[in-house]
Amino acid sequence: MSKLINTIIEYVNSNGIETVSFDIFDTIIFRNVSCPSDIFEICHRLFSKNNHLPFNASEFSRIRSEAEKKARLNEMSSEIFLDDIYRFTPFSDSVSEELYRIE
């Protein structure tokens, strides 16, 4: 085991801590891009293979980012979901569903 893990175990044991929990999100494990917003360009490219969007990848990125901001402002909790975000895009239901699936 690494020195860090041993240090953590020692701290937990010496302070009477009985439970340690970790929240691991699937995006940490599965996102293969440097910056989370990089996925927007990939979504645009994959969608555009079979469909037409009347704007380029950077415009799509801006629209998608704005939709996320709006979704966060309209939700009562700090956690939002992808379908919450796509409700705030100007896309038709069918386009939103496909972009959601790709993302």
Buried (B, 14 or more C-beta within 10 A) or exposed (E): EEEEEEEEEEEEEEEEEEEEEEEEEEEEEEEEEEEEEEBBBBBBEBBEEEEEBEEEBEEBBEBBEBBBEBBBEEEEEEEBEEEBBBBBBEBEEEBBEBBBEBB
